[in-house]
Amino acid sequence: MQTVLDARWLECPEPLEQTLTALPALGPEDSLLLLIHRLPYPLFDLLRDAGYDYQYQQEAEGSFQITIRRLPSQR
């Protein structure tokens, strides 16, 4: 199952806080799709340290889609 978190244009630190709050609910095969207006570099370090993997792509209008999953060893 994929959960979508639309954090575009939220004030800092709301996107980071909402993302970190949503992560524990992810099951072994689940993912979180984060929609955001800029790359959240501090989040990337936190994800790696907590055992999550992520991939991102930039959309035509300039926002980003970031897909977050647990690493296999953390499932």
Protein Blocks (a to p, Z undefined) as FASTA:
>chain_A
ZZdddfehiacfklmmmmmmmmmmpcfkbccddddfbdcfklmmmmmmnopacdddddfk
opacddddddfklZZ
